[in-house]
Amino acid sequence: MNLESQVLEAFASEGVLSRATDHFVPRSGQTEMALAVARAIEGAYPLVVEAGTGIGKTFSYLVPALLSGERVLLSTATKALQDQLFGRDLPALVKALGVPVSTALLKGRGSYLCLHRMEMARHDAAFPERSSLRALAKVEEWARVTRTGDLAELPGLDERSPVIPWVTSTRENCLGAPCPRFRACHVNHARREALAADVVVINHHLFFADLAVRESGVAELLPTVRIAIFDEAHQLNETGVQFLGKNLSTGQLLDFSRDMLGAGLQLARGLLDWQALAGKTEHAARELRLRVGKAYPGSKLRWTEPAPEGLDSDAWATALAAVCTSLAQACEALGTAGEIAPDFVRLHERAVELAERTQAFTRPPEPGGVRWLDIGAQLRLVESPMDIAKTIQAKVFADDKAVAKSWVFTSATLGDDEPLSWFTQPCGLTEAAVLRVGSPFDYARQAAFYLPRDFPKPGDPRHTAAVAASAADWARRLGGRTMVLTTTLRALRAIGEALQAVFENSTEIEVLVQGAMPKRVLIERFRQGDAQGGRGCVLVASASFWEGIDVPGDALQLVIIDKLPFPPPNDPMVEARSRLLESEGKSAFNDYFLPEAAVALKQGAGRLIRRETDQGVLVVCDTRLASMGYGKRLLRALPAMQRLVSEEALHDRLDRLTRTCTKAH
């Protein structure tokens, strides 16, 4: 029996999936995708699949991959999705299909406890006191019982905890084989398990980090793999360009300075003046940051000249030279301490790497590269390629018979045209087979769409206030159950503060704002909604909340989008991509800005309906959808929802949702 026949049998109404998994319902779209994946595996060609929300794409690619008997690499967008795939979906299917495969989970080294750094932390004079010491004690206690060292398994450890950098390693500060705890290293154990497993689950960051520095173990793994599958593939290009270029941050310099001081005082006190040595690098890093002056956090400065825009060239060159000098002095000093402890050998290597990176930013960028300055709590010097096309083509279409021969890329949102060019072009996959499978949801029955006509234009200063006032009115009718998605952090803050002021003393509605607590905690609170007699929730969020958030049921019934999500035109990467398209005789707006907005709009709208029983309303507070010619293209990107033509119709729909929800409770 060939692979297609096996897959068809598994997805049949009386097949193994129906007997082994709860609530399995045969879906034609799910089976269609699974058969396409099976054909790609047997035919050894790349496949791109846009699978609408609710298809069940995880089973569609896992079933043929597992039944093939081949070695499989699975890559997801986030560590949370990795954990879900490895801990829930894979074990259920392996059991249901009865296939004798071993599985392994591999994350970046920052996800694993470093025993050596944990032991060093308690004796480091720079370690933060009080609450961090309590967190460190909790980590030390857990360290005695954990098998994997995966910090995600440690209950109660906040992902933003300041103790995490002290108990994990980076590529820069890992000691490697000379480390006194090398044999017990959790990172090495995870890599050994991955190299021995039949199915390995990684994430996109790890995949590209390894392509860039060949350090995480994926480089050794990939040639032995026959099938590589990328879920949530819409994030591949943006993830890839982060890793395939160059970057240097003042944070990296300060970390190096701190680690050098800590190791010097603990392991070689008196050998050198460690305070002075570390102080020079720290001072040079802070001076580099001061050269930029005050800037809005998150802003980016173009860097097409010797210095970033608005900065004095001589002063900038002097500051970079000071960093190079301090690192050269550190290299010389650390070279004399290498025999004392392996820590100093690695610190010397880090000093050399940082010096080389700093030198690279004193020279012009690579041809085709985009360079800019990223301003936040720290300063990031960044140079990236414009896309990942060459890198992916070198892997997917390589002649080398040892590399993975079947590549599958899938997501719910990959473009707004038949060839899915928004995804395939920057990823170098225009020659891949393409399949689009629509969502099984009945959007015309389950969802409605409303576009306010009498609303300030997006450029009007009154727009954000109008979004906040309307959101308050609509959320009050629903008793919460509302998500407001903003296109900028400035709008996020303004709308969040306005809604918090409106519902400050409310006993019925709680306003949650991105950044106030960890993302995982925010989503969990929002999912609870008004269950157990609590208050309903309004969540105001931006950026990463536009995708990957799953809130089924009554907890979310209204999604409000403040503006059309066009890319920021003054972003250096956006500018560079626009210039390239114009130089090729294309339209930056039609060929770049519109497809980007269409995909982002689909992703935001995708938060609303997550199950066959969900009901809800999508509101986009941007009159350009009606007034501009391109509005029709963007509307076509949305699911075929019922159109509400007036505010009264919206109120009526919200009231009906409220009554339905009240009956259910």
Summary of the structure (lengths in Angstrom):
residues: 665
radius of gyration: 26.4
end to end distance: 49.9
largest distance: 78.4
contacts: 2203
relative contact order: 0.10
helix: 51%
strand: 13%
